[in-house]
Amino acid sequence: MPIPGTDLFEFPPLWDGAPAWLTKPVLLALLAAVIVCGLGWAAFARPRLVPRGLQNAGEYAYVFVRDQIARPFLGADADRWMGFLLTLFLLTLTWNLMGVVPLIQFPVASHIAFPAVLAAVVYAIKLYLGFKHQGFAGFFRNAMFPPGLPKALALVLYAPIELIYIFVTAPFTHAVRLFANMFAGHMLLAFFSAVGFWFTIAHPTLPGFPVGVLGVAVTCLLTAFEMFIQFLQAYLFTMLAAMYLGDALRPAH
């Protein structure tokens, strides 16, 4: 039985002669963007006083992002950034959930390029807001020299660590956290699905059939768990984005 490996994440162009970048993950990423835009239009193009259907679901999503993500980190600025944060959350969630949709079965965020692009956008906005609201020098001064910390200690120890955090650790972990969880989850689902398929359908034997049934059962349980992780990672990715924006608007120290 071939063991699922990293070849699960390698895709050729959609057709012969197509650009090398035009692959299934790119198509799914664009499809997810269209779905999010379409659902947003369907939910809020003609809002009713008493919400129903998609408007009701859309308002639940809006309130969740506003109360659980935006307001705790952005305070009075939360409403100004709701369009960005809600879009970020819904797009990331849709990318993730594509991993458990029949026939699609590929989480877009398991390709590092996609969460890296989103993290880079958040990072660029963070720096822009930080320089705009705190000034170029003020942004680095507030980050590297917090009040109450001796200047010598800050200069020797704290400031270099904070610089590494600002320019390397924060954007890197923002992207990799989402990517790694989606990558690992997809690998696990693929492995146990292959075990179930091989021992129950492709090569059934009396000793192997219980193993196949166990593989199917574990796949079902992992799918449910993976859906929870997909939602959680979309939430955490958006929460970190809100936290970075809040730190840029108002220095943490």
C-alpha positions in Angstrom: 0.0 0.0 0.0 1.5 3.4 -1.0 1.9 5.5 2.1 0.6 9.1 1.7 3.5 11.6 1.7 4.3 15.1 0.7 3.2 14.3 -2.9 -0.3 15.0 -1.6 0.6 18.7 -1.7 2.2 18.6 -5.2 -0.1 19.6 -8.1 0.7 20.0 -11.8 -0.9 22.8 -13.8 -4.6 22.4 -14.4 -4.0 21.6 -18.1 -1.1 21.1 -20.5 0.3 24.4 -21.4 -1.2 26.2 -18.4 1.1 28.5 -16.3 3.0 26.5 -13.6 1.3 28.5 -10.8 -2.2 27.7 -12.0 -2.8 24.6 -9.9 -5.7 23.1 -7.9 -4.8 25.0 -4.7 -4.8 28.3 -6.6 -8.2 27.5 -8.1 -9.6 26.5 -4.7 -8.2 29.7 -3.1 -9.9 31.8 -5.8 -13.1 29.7 -5.4 -13.1 30.3 -1.7 -12.8 34.1 -2.3 -15.8 33.9 -4.6 -17.8 31.9 -2.1 -17.1 34.4 0.7 -18.0 37.4 -1.5 -21.1 35.6 -2.7 -22.3 34.6 0.8 -21.6 38.2 2.0 -23.6 39.7 -0.9 -26.5 37.2 -0.4 -26.5 37.8 3.4 -26.3 41.6 3.5 -27.3 43.0 0.0 -30.9 43.4 1.2 -30.8 43.2 5.0 -34.1 42.8 6.9 -35.0 44.1 10.3 -35.7 40.5 11.4 -32.8 38.5 9.9 -33.5 35.1 8.3 -31.4 32.5 6.5 -28.0 33.7 5.3 -28.5 37.1 6.9 -29.0 35.4 10.2 -25.9 33.3 9.8 -23.9 36.3 8.6 -24.9 38.3 11.6 -23.9 35.5 13.9 -20.4 35.4 12.2 -20.1 39.2 12.4 -21.0 39.3 16.1 -18.6 36.4 16.9 -15.7 38.2 15.2 -16.6 41.5 16.7 -17.1 40.4 20.3 -14.5 37.6 20.5 -11.7 39.0 18.3 -12.0 42.6 17.3 -13.2 44.4 20.5 -10.8 42.6 23.0 -7.8 43.8 21.0 -8.9 46.9 19.2 -11.3 48.4 21.6 -12.9 51.6 20.2 -11.3 50.9 16.8 -12.9 47.5 16.4 -15.8 48.6 14.1 -13.3 50.3 11.7 -11.5 47.0 11.2 -14.5 44.6 11.1 -14.6 44.4 7.3 -11.0 43.3 7.2 -11.1 40.9 10.1 -14.4 39.3 9.2 -13.2 38.7 5.6 -9.9 37.3 7.0 -11.7 34.9 9.3 -14.3 33.7 6.7 -11.7 33.3 4.0 -9.3 31.3 6.2 -12.2 29.2 7.5 -13.3 28.4 4.0 -9.8 27.5 2.9 -9.5 25.2 5.9 -13.0 23.5 5.5 -12.2 22.6 1.9 -10.1 19.8 3.4 -13.2 17.9 4.5 -15.5 18.7 1.5 -16.1 15.6 -0.6 -14.4 15.7 -4.1 -12.3 18.7 -3.0 -10.6 17.4 0.1 -7.7 19.7 0.2 -7.2 22.5 2.8 -5.8 25.5 0.9 -3.9 26.7 4.0 -1.8 23.5 4.0 0.2 25.1 1.2 2.5 27.6 3.0 2.2 30.2 0.2 -1.4 31.0 1.1 -1.1 31.7 4.8 2.2 33.4 4.2 0.5 35.9 1.8 -2.2 36.6 4.4 0.4 37.0 7.2 2.4 39.3 5.0 -0.6 41.5 4.4 -1.3 41.7 8.1 2.4 42.4 8.8 2.5 45.3 6.2 -0.7 46.8 7.7 0.8 46.5 11.2 4.0 48.4 10.2 2.0 51.0 8.4 -0.3 51.7 11.3 2.6 51.6 13.8 4.6 54.1 11.9 1.6 56.3 11.2 0.3 56.4 14.8 3.5 56.2 16.8 6.0 57.6 14.3 9.0 55.7 12.9 11.2 56.2 15.9 8.4 56.0 18.4 7.3 52.6 17.1 10.7 51.1 17.7 11.2 53.0 21.0 7.9 51.8 22.4 8.6 48.2 21.4 12.3 48.1 22.4 12.4 50.2 25.5 9.3 49.6 27.7 8.8 51.9 30.7 10.4 50.7 34.0 13.0 48.5 32.3 16.6 49.7 32.8 18.0 51.2 29.6 21.2 49.1 29.8 19.3 45.9 30.2 16.8 46.8 27.4 19.6 47.7 25.0 21.7 44.6 25.7 18.9 42.0 26.0 15.4 43.1 25.5 15.8 45.3 22.4 17.5 42.6 20.2 14.9 40.0 21.2 12.1 42.4 20.4 13.6 43.3 17.0 13.8 39.6 16.1 10.2 39.2 17.3 8.9 42.1 15.2 10.7 41.3 11.9 11.1 37.5 12.1 9.2 35.6 14.8 5.8 37.3 14.6 5.1 37.1 10.8 6.8 33.6 10.6 4.8 32.0 13.4 1.6 33.7 12.2 1.8 31.9 8.9 3.4 28.6 10.0 0.9 28.0 12.9 -2.0 27.8 10.4 0.0 26.0 7.7 1.4 23.3 10.1 -1.9 22.4 11.6 -3.6 22.1 8.2 -0.7 20.2 6.8 -0.6 17.7 9.6 -4.3 17.2 9.7 -4.5 16.5 6.0 -1.7 14.0 6.3 -3.4 12.1 9.2 -6.7 12.0 7.3 -5.1 10.8 4.2 -3.2 8.0 6.1 -6.2 6.6 7.9 -8.4 6.9 4.8 -5.8 4.9 2.9 -5.7 2.3 5.6 -9.5 1.9 5.6 -9.7 1.8 1.8 -6.9 -0.7 1.4 -8.0 -3.2 3.9 -11.8 -3.0 3.3 -12.0 -2.4 -0.5 -8.7 -2.6 -2.4 -7.2 -5.7 -0.7 -9.7 -7.2 1.8 -8.5 -10.1 3.9 -9.9 -11.8 7.0 -7.1 -10.6 9.3 -6.9 -7.1 7.6 -10.6 -6.3 7.5 -10.8 -5.3 11.2 -7.8 -3.0 10.6 -9.7 -1.5 7.7 -12.8 -0.9 9.7 -10.7 0.7 12.5 -9.1 2.9 9.8 -12.5 4.0 8.6 -13.7 4.7 12.2 -10.6 6.7 13.0 -11.0 8.7 9.8 -14.6 9.6 10.8 -13.5 10.7 14.2 -10.5 12.6 12.9 -12.7 14.4 10.4 -14.9 15.7 13.1 -11.9 16.7 15.2 -10.2 18.3 12.1 -13.3 20.5 11.5 -12.9 21.8 15.1 -9.2 22.4 14.5 -10.0 24.2 11.2 -12.4 26.6 12.9 -10.0 27.1 15.8 -7.0 27.9 13.5 -9.1 30.4 11.5 -10.1 32.0 14.9 -6.5 32.1 16.1 -5.1 33.4 12.8 -7.6 36.3 12.9 -7.1 36.9 16.6 -3.4 37.3 16.1 -4.1 39.7 13.2 -6.3 41.8 15.5 -3.7 41.7 18.3 -0.9 42.9 15.9 -3.2 45.7 14.6 -4.1 46.7 18.2 -0.4 46.8 19.2 0.4 49.1 16.2 -2.5 51.5 17.0 -1.6 51.7 20.7 1.8 50.6 22.1 1.5 47.6 24.4 3.7 49.2 27.1 
